Each structure stands twice: as C-alpha cells, then as structure tokens.
Amino acid sequence: MQTALFDVPAQAAPEAPKPVCGGQRFRKLPGREQLYLQAPSVDEMVAPDDPVRMYDAILNELEVSEFEAHYRGGGAPAFPPLFVLKLLVFAMAEGVHSARELARMCRQDLRFMWLAHGLALDHELFSDFRTLFDEQIQRAYAQTVLLGMEAGLITLRQVSVDGTKIAAHAKRTTYSDAELTELLQQLRARAAKLLAEMAALDAAEDSAEAGARADKLPEELADVQRRQERLQQAKAALAEKGWERISETDVEAPLQKTRDGTRPGYNAQMATDADSGMVVYQHLTDAQNDTHELAPLLAGVVANTGCKPDVVAADSGYQSAASLQALEQGEFNGYINQPQAGNDGRFGHEAFTYDRERDVYICPTGHELPFKGFKDLRYDNCRVYRASSRHCKACPRRAECISEKAHCRQLVVAPHGELVSAMRRKLQTEEGAAALKRRFATAEPTFGVLKSVLGLRQFLLVGKAKAAVELALASLALNMRKLVRWALAGGSGNQLRPAPAGAA
C-alpha cells in the first residue's frame, strides 16, 4: 500500500487520450519484493570495461610484501593489505577522502562494492591502515613511478616542479605567545572555580539539582584541562619554531598564504613528467615558500627513477642560491624563471659586462664600475660596484640607466650573482623559453586535478606526518589515473611486468 506524503486537494482527473493502437500505454513496473530466479554475482555489478577493473588489475602489480610482513597471524584473520590499499587509492581517485565516506560507498556504490568483494567494511579499517602504513604507502606510490617507466609513459625528457599550499585540518584561529599566556591564565582560573564548586557541592545537602550539577562538573573540568594541555603544547611549539602565531589544533602547521586567505597549512611539492603528466616525486613540507625546495625535489626524482631528467624547469619561486647551486653541482640542465627586476625600463644587470680579472663591471657605454665593498641585503655579503658620478653625469644614455635624482649607477651583486646571470642568459634562448612554457602546461594541470577532481584542498588528518600520507595517496591516485587511461587506450599489462630471467 502506498501512503501519500502530503495532503493535496482532490482534482478531477483529465480525460485520458485515446490510444493510437491497442495495448497498454505504459510499462508495468515489477514489485520491489519480487525475487530473482538466479541471484546476480558480485562480478556482474560493474560492466566489463569499467575503469575500476583496470585499477584492480594494475594495483595487483604492486609489491606488497612489506605490508604483509606486518601481520604475524593469530587471532582473527586480517584483510589482505592490498585489498585495503586498492579501496583507498580508488576512493582518492574518485575524490573520496573520508574513511567514513569510503565505508558508506562500499555499501552504496556498485564500483566500490565490486572492489570490496561485496563486503560491508568499517571506517576504522581505513583510518588505522593509513596511520599504520605511512612509510609503506609512500613506497607504494614510488612503485607507480616505475610502472609508468615500464609502460613507456614517463620519458624524463622534462620534469616540471612546482609547489602548492594545502590547508591543514586546523581552525583558522591562531594565537600569539601573549594570547596563549592570557588564555592559559583564564583556563587556570576556570579550573580553580570548578574545583571550588565541586568541593562546595560535596559539602552541601543532597538535592536533585545539586546532583545533576555534580555529575556535569567533572566533565567540564576535564574539557578545561584538555584545552590547557593543547595550549601548553602550542606555546612550547611556538617558542621552538620561532613563528609569530600558531594553531591550537595543529601545532605543526604554519600560516600559509592561500587563495582562500592566510590559514594554517602545508606546502605540497611535486615534480611532474611533462610527457606523461605523472608525478615522479612528491613531498610535504612546512616551508612557507619554495626557495629551498628544489634540491630535495631533484634528489627525490633521481631516487625514484634511477636517472636524471634531460631538463628541469621551475618557476621564480625557486630562485635562490641553493637552487642554482643544486643545478650546477648536480649537473642538471635546469631552467628557473627569474623575477622581473624593477628597473622601470632602465638597464638591468644583464646589460653590464663583468671583467673577472680586474673585478669590475663595464656599462653599455664603456665606463667602469669598480668594486666598492660589501652590503647585506636579501643575501649576506653582497658585493657593491659603483660608477663615477662624473661619468654618469655626462653620459649620453643617463636616462636609460639611472633616475634624475641618482648621482651614479650602482650594482649590488649577490654571492651567486654569476649563477643568476648565467641563468638569465639561458632563459633568453629558445630552449629556455620552451622549457618554461611547457612547465606551465605541466605543473598547473597537475595541481588543478589534485584540488578540483580529487578534491584535496584541505587535509583530513592532523599533523605533518599524517598529512604527508594523504599527499602520497593522492599522488598514487594521480599516477593511477594516467596508467588506467593508458591501459584503456590499449596498453598491455605485460609491459608492467619484468621480463623473465634469461628472456631476450
């Protein structure tokens, strides 16, 4: 019997149109209580060409003995770790981050139900797995890089590096040291007041109202004491890290400038193969900029792939002495976009020629700028070169070099000034311009998919180590999306398996 959800006024039914031919106008729907003559199998839940089958097949190629070694047996048998990992990776690829949401999908979504073998799973299985196997998940991600190389997708002809800020699982409200001290004083006073109230109730005559209040006081006191502990930890971390402000709910996350405003977060660093779009290395840092992140990225790419990329391209955020030295010392063919100098159209440093033997710069009109001393600006021990005011005053190209108020031209050269000049010259070549253009077309789409498709705009786990596991899972999912697309386009699974010993 069907029950109406709303009471509506009765209306006269419109006159039914005459059928064009005999028979029923509408199909009769079967009852929901009817039984199947033959029960459908789990395998019939998804189509033969559904991408989830490719996720399952490709992830079967991962080496998971490191996961399995954790289980010693005894007691209730555990779920196979590869089984759990498949669900976590496919969920991340589909934009499902929450363990509770993943458990719900295993009961409601046919693809997840197929991957879960029709089992109803508890969310704690996924939460515990991510915490227990943080390092193993990182190495499982690294295996997808090798799979991409086996498939011929990753060529390393160019690797584009970039970083993006991802919000931490923390409140936006942050505190200075003075604010933390004031809050702790207020909480101590609150705790003392609650203890006094508890003592007074113990001495008072019993009553229903007093009894109810006495039951709530220990819980309130426990809440105050827990927050005291959190604030004390935040105060200690603030002093240790030297930050100006800190979050109470994630003391490891510094303030980061994001498009959603300044908030606690982390800096996700990724190196992407330009041909395949696969992430060949990733790591999470609490650095508030990318200045010193190029060297770890280069080392990680070599560690994951076993070889150096032909070209490395980075944006101007990586510009630093450490980055340029990392390229030179590691013998990488790298291009780092240089920030535009604020010369208002006047001659930049590149217009001056350096004479190493005499340690002087030569201006475009042939006048010398000798060394005058050191100065600490953005970098320590910057070298200062200054022209003669007499020459500059009479120079026919004065307006192209200095302002009206300036007496002479001065160059302040950083300790790595020669490396900067060399990089600027490289960027003026066709190869340099092409590398930077390709970097933008590679790195930006990777972060676009990460945040818009996978939905990783904010971490769900608290702390840098746990957030790093989320980033590793997301990177694994990004690479799996590329491998699945390749497989659906005709790629062979045999390419992902090492050749047998003795094979030609």
N, C-alpha and C positions, 0 to 999 in steps of 0.2 A: 504494500500500500504506500502511495506517495503522499507525503504531507506538505502542504503549502507553507512556504517560509514567510509570506506576507499576506495579509488580508487585503484583497483588492475588490473594488465594486464589480459586481457581475455585469457583463456586457453581452449583448446579443452576438452570437457567432455569425460572421459574414457568410454569405451564401457560397458554398463550395463551387469552384468552376467545374464545368462538365469535362470529363476526361476525353482526350483526343481519341483514345482507343480503349479497349477493355483492359482489365487487370488493375493491380494496386498502383497508386501513385508514389508511395514511399516504401522504402525497405523496412521490414520489421526487425527491430533490434533484439538480439538474444538476451536472455536474462543473465544477470551477473552471477547468479548462483549455479549456473549450469556447469557441469564437469566436462573436462576434456576426455575423449576416449583414450588418447595417448598423451601422457604428460610431456611437455616440452623439456628438452635438456638445457643445461646452463649454456652450452656452446651455441645454441640457437638464439641466444639473447642478442647477439650482435651479428651484423652482416659479415660475410666472408672477407670483404675488402675494407672493413672498418679500420681506421688507423690504430685503434687500441691493440689490435692483434700485432701490428708492427712494433709498438712499444714493448709488448711482451716478448716478441722474438728477439729484438735487438738487445734488450736488457739481459736476456739469457746468456749473451756473450760475455758479460762481466765476470770477473774472477772474484768470488765472494768468500773464499776460504778464510780470509781474515775476519769476516763477520762470524762465520760458523764456528771458528775456534773459540769464541767467547762462551759458547754453550757447552757445558760438560755433561749434560744429561742428568737423569734422576728427576723424580717428581713428575709433574705434568709436562708433557712434551711441548716445546715452544713452536711457534710458527716459523717456517723457514725464513731467514733474514732477507733473501732475495725476493720472496713473496711480499714482504712488508715494504721493501725498498721500491719495488715496482709501483705499488699503490701511492707512495709518497711522491715519486717522480711524476707519474701521470697526473696526480692531483695538482702539483705545482704547474705543470704544463697547461692545465685547464683553468688556472687561476684560483685554485682552492688551497688555502694556506692553513686554515684552522683544522686541528685534529678532530674536533667535534663535527665540523662540517664534512670532513672526509669520512668519518664513521657514518654520518647520515647519508652521504652519497652511496655508500656501499649497500644501503638498504633501498635506495630510491632510483638511482641512475643505472640503466642497463649496462653501460660500459664498465662502470665501477663494479657492478655486481658480477659481471663476467670475469674481470680481472681478479676479483676476490673469491672466485670459485663458488659464488652464491652464499658465502658465509657472512653473518652479521658480526661485525667486529667492534670492539670497544675503543673509544678515543684514546684511552691511556696507552694502548699498544703503540700508537703512532707517536705520542708525546714522549714516552720512555725511549723509543727507538732513536729519535733524533738526539736525545741527550746522551744516550749510551754510546752511540757510534759516530761521534762528531769527527774524529780523525779518519775513520774508515769511509765516511761519506765524502770527505774531501778527496780521498784517493780513488773512490769510485767515479767521481767527476773527472779526475785526471785520466781515467781509462777511456772515457768518451773522446778525449782528445786523440788518443792512439787509434781508436776506431775510426775517427774522421780521417786520420792519415792513411790507415789501411784502405779505406774506401776511395782514396784519392781526392777527397773534398778539400782537405787542408793542404795548401801548397806552400805556405810561408813566404810567398813572393812579396807580400807586405803584411805587416802586423800593425794595426792601429790601436793606440792606447788612449784611454780616457777614464775619467772618474765621475761619479755622480753621488749626490747626497741622498741618503735614505733615512727617514725619521726613525728614531728609536721607539721602543714600546715604553714610553715615559710621558708624564704630564708635561704640558708646555710650561707650567710654572717652574721657575728656577730661583735659587736663593744665593745671596752673597754671604760671606762669612759673618757679617754683622747681623743679617737677618736670621741666620741659623742660630746664632747665640741668643737672640731675643726669643725665638720660638722655643728653644730648649728651656729657657727660664720660665716661659709661660706654661710649658708642659710639666715642669717640676712643681710649680705652684698648683697646677690642676691635680697632679698625683697626690700631693700633700693634702689637698682639700678632700679628695675622695677617701683617702685613708682615715682622715679625721671623721668623715661622715660614717664610714664603716664602723669605727670604734663607738661612735655615739649610738648607732642603731643596735649594736651588740648590748649596750648598757640599757637601752630603752625597753619598755614593756612590749610584749608581743602584740601585734595588730596585723590585720590583713594588708594594710597599706605599707606598713614598715617592712613586712615580709617580702612583698613584691619589690620594694626598693632595694632591699638587701640582696635579692637574687640578681639584680642588674648591675650592682656596683662592681663586683669582681670582673665582669666582662668589660665595663667601661675602663677600669683601671688597667686591664690587660691591653686594651687598644691604645691607651696613652703610653704605656711602657714600650709597646712595639714601635710606635712612632718615634719615641725618644731614641730607640736603637737605630732606626733608619736615619734620623737626623744626625746622630753622632757619627755614623758611618760616612754620611755625606760631608760632614765638616772635616773629618780626617782625610777623605779623598780630595777635597778641595785644597787643603794645605799641601798634600803630596804632589798633586798635579800642577799647582800654580795657576789654576783657572780663576776667573773673576766670579763666575756663577756656576751652579751645579744643580742637577735634577735630583730630587729626593728619591724618585722611583727607579732611576738607572744612573748610578754614580759613575759608570764607565763611559757614558755618552756625553761628549762636549757639545756646546752650542754650535750648530751648523747653519749657514745661510742657505736656505732653500727657496724655491718658488712659492712655497706656502708660508714664508716668513722664517724668522730665526727660531729654531727649536732644537732640542737635544736630538742627536742623530749620529750616523757613521758615514764614512766615505768609502764607497764601493769602487774598487779599481778593477778594470777589465782590459785585457789585451785580446783583440779580435782579429782573426784571419780575414783578410779583405776579400779573398776569392769565395770562401765558403760561408762567411758570417758566423763561424763557430768560435766560441770563447776558448782560447788556447791557454789562458791563465787568468786567475782572479784571486783577489784577497780583499779583506776588510780591514780598514784602519780607522783610528780616531783622529787622524790628521785633519785639520780644518782647511787645508789646501793640498794641491798636487805637487808642490815644489820638490819634495824629496822622494817621490814615489816611483820615479822612472827606473832607478836601479833595481829595486825589488821586482818590478814587473819584468824587466829584461832577464833577470836571473830565473824567475819562475817560468818564463816561456822556454828557456833553454832546458830547464829541469823536466818540464812536461813533454817536450817534443824531442829532446836529444840533439837539437841542432839550432843554429842561429837563423833568424829570418833574413831574407835578402834586403828588406827595407823596413825601418821602424819609423812611424810618424806619430807625432804628439802635438797637442795644441799649446798655446803660450803659457798655460797654467803650469806646465812642467819646466819652464825656463828657470834654470838655476845653475850654479857652478857644479853642483853634484850631478845634475842630469847630463850636462855637456861632458863632464869628465867620465861619467859612466859609459857614454857612447864612444869616447875616444879610447879609454883604457880597455873596454871590451871589444873594440874593433867592430862596432856595429855601424852600418850605413844608416844613420838616423837623421830625421828632419824634425826640428822643434820650431813651431811657428813663433816668431818674435813679436813682442808687444810693440805697438807703434810708438815711436819716440815723439814727444810733444815739442817739436821744433817749429811749429807754426809755418811750415813750408820752407824753413831755412835749412842750410846744410846740416846733415846728420853726421854721425861718427864715420859712416862708410865713405863720406866724401874726403876724408883725410887719410893720407898715406903714412904708415909708420916706418921709420928708419931704425931698425933694431940695433945696428952698430953704434949709432950716436944717441939712441934713446930719445928721439924727437919725432913729432908728428909734423907733416907738411900739409898746409892748407891748399885748397884748389888754385890759389894764385901764387903758390910757391913760397909763402912765408913759413917760418918755423915756429912750432910750439914746443919749447923745451920743457923738461921735467922740473916741477917746482916743489914737490913734496907729496905727503900722504894726507888722506882725509877719509874719515869713517862716515859713510852714508848708509845705503842699503846693505852694502858689504863692508867688512873691515879692510883697512889698508888699501883703499882705492888710490890710484896714482893720479895726480893732478898735472896737466900740461896747459901752459898759458902762453898766448901770443903777446907780442909787444903792443902796447896801446898806441904807440906812434905809427906802427904799420897798419893797425886796424883802422885808425882814424883817417888815413889817407887811402885806404883800399877802395878801388872802384866797385867791388862787389860786397861792400859792407852790409847793405840792406838785405842781401841774400844769406848773411851769416849771423849777424847779431842784431839786437833791438836798438832803438835810438838811444836808450838810456845807458846801455852797456858800454864800457870803455874798451874791452878787448874780448876775444874769443877764448873760452876755456873748455877743456875736455877733462872729464872725470872718468877714468878708466877703471873698471872693476878688475880684481886679480885675475879673473878668467876672461878678460877683455878680448884676447886673441881668439879664444874659442867662440865668443859671441860674434866677432867679425867674420870668422870662417863660416859660421852657421848662416849668417845673413847672406853671404856670397852664395852658399849652396841653395838657399831658398829662391834666389833670383834665376836659377837655372830652370829649364823646362821640367826636368825630373823632380825638382823640389816642389814646384807648383802643382804637378800632377799628384805627388805623394800626399800633399796636404788636402787637395780636393778629394782624393779617394778616402782619406782618413775621415773626413766629414760624412761621406756617404756610407761608411762602415760602422763607426763607433756610435753615431747618433741613432740609427735604426735599432741597434742592439739594445740601447737603453730605452728606446720607445717601446719595444716588445716587452722588455723586463717590467716596465711600470704600467703600461696600458693593457697588454694582453695577459701577462702573468699576474699583474696587479700588485707587484711588490713595491708599494710606495711607503710602507711602514712595516717594520719588523714586528712579529708577534711574540718573540722570545726576548727576555730581558738579559742584558749583558752582552759584551762584545763577542765572547766565545760562542754563545748560542746563536747570536745574530749571524755570525760567520757561517754556521751550519745552514741557516736559511739561504744565505747567498750561494753557498756551494750547491744546494739542491736546486736553486733557481738556475744556476749556470749549467748544471747537469740537464735540467729540463730544456733550456735553450738549445743545447747541443743535440738533445734527442729530437727536438722538433726538426732540426736540419737533417738528421740521419733518417728519420721516418719519411720526410718528404723525398729524400733521395731514394729510399727503398721503394716507395710507392711509384716513383717515376721509372722503376725498372732496375734499381741497384740490386746486386746479388749478395745474399748473406754469406756466400763462400768467400767474398772479398774481406769479410770481417774476421775470418778465422786464419790463424797462422798456417802456413804450408806444412805438411807432414815432413818428418825428418827424412832426408835423402831425396826429397822431391826436386825435380829440375826447376 
